[in-house]
Amino acid sequence: MKSDNAVTGSSSFSDILIMTLVLGTLWGFSEIVLSDAIKILGIPLRAGILTGIGMGIMGIALGYGKKILPLIGIALVTMAAKQLVVPVLQCSVLCKANSCAAVFLQGGALCGAAAIAGNRLHDLKPARLVTPVSAALLAAGAFYFIGMRLAPCPYLLSFNHPGGLLSFFGAEGLSWAVFSGILFPAGYKIGSVLKNTVPVIKTTKPAAYYITAASGLICCYTAITISILKSGI
């Protein structure tokens, strides 16, 4: 009989891959399906909410496996989901260039901030607030300069003036930080709970483990494709 330590031991490469695919797809789902819903409902601070959700999803990964590199993989899966507009609508990759850049910057910034925090991120609750907030602010600042040159939309160009960076932080950056500070610790807590339950399910009910993961991916990508077709962007 396997001991509890064997059941809840370090994750295999396949476990990390599945986690990366599932969490990246969930982030992509929020960036496309939930984003459209927020637009329709007229809820303000859409970018801040979506950034917070992304940070929360990456928080699940950190709480679950305490590994930093999967965060980049999660961001890349999210970007791939957003770029489904290319085969679905036959449009240019530049259509979602800026939003993909934002996702990658958020993942990269959190990866760097988590690396700097080190074990403090897992041992100290304040670190689980400071880390995502600082990452969100860093990502917002980098996005201002990169997005302004990559594929700027009229809204972003409205900040292209002296003092525009401060205006952008006031309009967007602060909301990115606030929602990240709220949702990252929640995601980390969820990940900490899952690390004690998912390995047990995989060991005792492997079929359910893989079927649930596959079903979740299929449902998310179906919803993403439908949302892209309906929105036309």
C-alpha positions as CSV (number, residue, x, y, z in Angstrom):
1,M,0.0,0.0,0.0
2,K,1.3,3.5,-0.9
3,S,2.0,5.8,1.9
4,D,0.4,9.3,2.1
5,N,3.8,10.8,1.2
6,A,3.9,8.7,-2.0
7,V,0.5,9.7,-2.9
8,T,1.1,13.4,-2.4
9,G,4.7,13.4,-3.5
10,S,6.4,15.5,-6.1
11,S,4.4,16.0,-9.3
12,S,5.6,14.1,-12.4
13,F,6.2,15.9,-15.7
14,S,2.7,14.7,-17.0
15,D,1.1,16.1,-13.9
16,I,2.8,19.5,-14.4
17,L,1.8,19.4,-18.1
18,I,-1.8,18.7,-17.4
19,M,-1.9,21.4,-14.7
20,T,-0.3,23.9,-17.1
21,L,-2.8,23.0,-19.9
22,V,-5.8,23.2,-17.6
23,L,-4.9,26.4,-15.9
24,G,-3.7,28.1,-19.1
25,T,-7.0,27.2,-20.7
26,L,-9.0,28.5,-17.8
27,W,-7.1,31.8,-18.1
28,G,-7.8,31.8,-21.8
29,F,-11.5,31.1,-21.1
30,S,-11.6,34.2,-18.8
31,E,-9.8,36.3,-21.3
32,I,-12.2,35.5,-24.1
33,V,-15.6,34.2,-22.8
34,L,-15.7,36.1,-19.5
35,S,-14.2,39.2,-21.1
36,D,-17.1,39.2,-23.6
37,A,-19.6,38.8,-20.8
38,I,-18.1,41.7,-18.9
39,K,-18.4,43.9,-22.0
40,I,-22.0,42.9,-22.5
41,L,-22.9,43.6,-18.8
42,G,-21.0,46.9,-18.9
43,I,-18.9,46.1,-15.8
44,P,-16.1,48.6,-15.3
45,L,-12.4,47.8,-14.8
46,R,-12.5,44.8,-17.2
47,A,-8.7,44.7,-17.7
48,G,-8.2,44.8,-13.9
49,I,-10.6,42.0,-13.3
50,L,-9.1,39.8,-16.0
51,T,-5.6,40.5,-14.7
52,G,-6.6,39.6,-11.2
53,I,-8.2,36.3,-12.5
54,G,-5.0,35.5,-14.4
55,M,-2.9,36.2,-11.3
56,G,-5.3,34.1,-9.2
57,I,-5.0,31.2,-11.7
58,M,-1.2,31.4,-11.5
59,G,-1.6,31.5,-7.8
60,I,-3.3,28.1,-7.9
61,A,-0.2,26.8,-9.7
62,L,2.2,28.2,-7.1
63,G,0.1,27.0,-4.2
64,Y,-0.2,23.5,-5.8
65,G,3.3,22.8,-6.9
66,K,5.5,25.7,-5.6
67,K,7.2,25.8,-9.0
68,I,7.8,29.0,-10.9
69,L,8.6,28.0,-14.4
70,P,5.1,26.5,-15.1
71,L,3.8,30.1,-14.9
72,I,5.4,30.9,-18.2
73,G,3.8,27.7,-19.7
74,I,0.4,28.8,-18.4
75,A,0.8,32.2,-20.0
76,L,1.8,30.6,-23.3
77,V,-1.3,28.3,-23.3
78,T,-3.4,31.4,-22.6
79,M,-1.8,33.2,-25.5
80,A,-2.5,30.2,-27.8
81,A,-6.1,30.2,-26.7
82,K,-6.4,33.9,-27.6
83,Q,-4.8,33.3,-31.0
84,L,-7.5,30.9,-31.9
85,V,-9.0,33.9,-33.7
86,V,-6.4,33.3,-36.4
87,P,-7.7,29.9,-37.6
88,V,-11.3,30.5,-36.6
89,L,-11.7,34.0,-38.2
90,Q,-8.8,33.9,-40.7
91,C,-7.5,37.2,-39.2
92,S,-3.9,38.4,-38.6
93,V,-2.0,37.4,-35.5
94,L,-1.7,41.1,-34.8
95,C,-5.4,41.1,-34.0
96,K,-4.6,39.9,-30.5
97,A,-1.0,41.0,-30.3
98,N,-1.4,43.5,-27.5
99,S,-3.6,41.4,-25.3
100,C,-1.2,38.4,-25.8
101,A,1.7,40.7,-24.8
102,A,-0.2,41.7,-21.7
103,V,-0.7,38.1,-20.7
104,F,2.9,37.2,-21.3
105,L,4.1,40.3,-19.3
106,Q,1.8,39.3,-16.4
107,G,3.1,35.8,-16.4
108,G,6.7,36.9,-16.7
109,A,6.4,39.6,-14.1
110,L,4.9,37.2,-11.6
111,C,7.5,34.6,-12.4
112,G,10.3,37.2,-11.6
113,A,8.6,38.5,-8.5
114,A,8.0,35.0,-7.2
115,A,11.7,34.1,-7.8
116,I,12.8,37.2,-5.9
117,A,10.3,36.4,-3.0
118,G,11.6,32.8,-2.8
119,N,10.4,30.8,0.1
120,R,9.0,33.9,1.7
121,L,6.1,33.6,-0.8
122,H,5.2,30.3,0.7
123,D,6.0,31.0,4.3
124,L,4.6,34.6,4.8
125,K,1.1,35.8,4.0
126,P,2.3,39.4,3.4
127,A,4.6,38.1,0.6
128,R,1.5,36.6,-1.1
129,L,0.1,40.2,-1.3
130,V,3.3,42.1,-2.2
131,T,4.4,39.7,-4.9
132,P,1.3,39.8,-7.1
133,V,0.8,43.6,-6.6
134,S,4.4,44.4,-7.6
135,A,4.2,42.0,-10.5
136,A,0.9,43.6,-11.8
137,L,2.4,47.1,-11.5
138,L,5.6,46.0,-13.3
139,A,3.5,44.3,-16.1
140,A,1.4,47.4,-16.5
141,G,4.4,49.7,-16.9
142,A,6.0,47.3,-19.4
143,F,2.8,47.0,-21.3
144,Y,2.4,50.7,-21.6
145,F,5.7,51.0,-23.5
146,I,5.5,47.7,-25.4
147,G,1.8,47.9,-26.3
148,M,2.2,51.5,-27.5
149,R,4.6,50.2,-30.2
150,L,3.3,46.7,-30.9
151,A,-0.3,47.2,-32.0
152,P,-1.7,50.2,-30.2
153,C,-5.5,50.7,-30.1
154,P,-7.1,54.1,-29.9
155,Y,-7.7,53.7,-26.1
156,L,-4.0,53.0,-25.4
157,L,-2.9,55.8,-27.8
158,S,-5.0,58.2,-25.7
159,F,-2.3,57.9,-23.0
160,N,0.5,58.8,-25.5
161,H,1.3,62.2,-24.1
162,P,3.7,63.7,-21.5
163,G,2.7,62.1,-18.2
164,G,0.8,59.4,-20.0
165,L,2.4,56.6,-18.0
166,L,1.1,58.0,-14.8
167,S,-2.3,58.5,-16.4
168,F,-2.2,54.9,-17.5
169,F,-1.4,53.7,-14.0
170,G,-4.3,55.7,-12.7
171,A,-6.7,54.3,-15.2
172,E,-5.5,50.7,-15.5
173,G,-2.3,49.9,-13.5
174,L,-3.8,50.4,-10.1
175,S,-6.8,48.2,-10.8
176,W,-4.5,45.5,-12.1
177,A,-2.6,45.7,-8.8
178,V,-5.8,45.8,-6.6
179,F,-7.5,42.8,-8.2
180,S,-4.2,40.9,-8.3
181,G,-3.7,41.5,-4.6
182,I,-7.2,40.1,-3.9
183,L,-7.3,37.1,-6.2
184,F,-3.7,35.8,-6.1
185,P,-3.9,34.9,-2.4
186,A,-7.3,33.2,-3.0
187,G,-5.8,31.3,-5.9
188,Y,-2.8,30.3,-3.8
189,K,-5.1,29.0,-1.1
190,I,-7.1,26.9,-3.6
191,G,-3.8,25.5,-4.9
192,S,-2.7,24.5,-1.4
193,V,-5.9,22.6,-0.9
194,L,-5.8,20.9,-4.3
195,K,-2.2,19.6,-3.7
196,N,-3.6,17.4,-1.0
197,T,-6.6,16.2,-2.9
198,V,-5.8,15.9,-6.6
199,P,-2.9,13.4,-6.1
200,V,-5.2,11.2,-4.1
201,I,-7.9,11.3,-6.8
202,K,-5.3,10.5,-9.4
203,T,-4.1,7.5,-7.5
204,T,-7.4,6.1,-6.4
205,K,-9.5,7.1,-9.4
206,P,-7.1,7.7,-12.3
207,A,-9.9,7.4,-15.0
208,A,-11.9,10.2,-13.3
209,Y,-8.8,12.3,-13.0
210,Y,-8.0,12.2,-16.7
211,I,-11.6,12.3,-17.9
212,T,-12.3,15.4,-15.8
213,A,-9.2,17.1,-17.2
214,A,-10.0,16.2,-20.8
215,S,-13.7,17.2,-20.4
216,G,-12.7,20.5,-18.9
217,L,-10.4,21.3,-21.8
218,I,-12.9,20.3,-24.4
219,C,-15.7,22.4,-22.8
220,C,-13.5,25.4,-22.4
221,Y,-12.2,25.4,-26.0
222,T,-15.7,24.8,-27.3
223,A,-16.9,27.8,-25.4
224,I,-13.9,29.9,-26.5
225,T,-14.5,29.0,-30.2
226,I,-18.2,29.9,-29.9
227,S,-17.4,33.2,-28.2
228,I,-14.9,34.1,-31.0
229,L,-17.4,33.3,-33.7
230,K,-20.1,35.4,-32.0
231,S,-17.9,38.4,-31.3
232,G,-16.2,38.3,-34.6
233,I,-12.9,39.5,-33.1
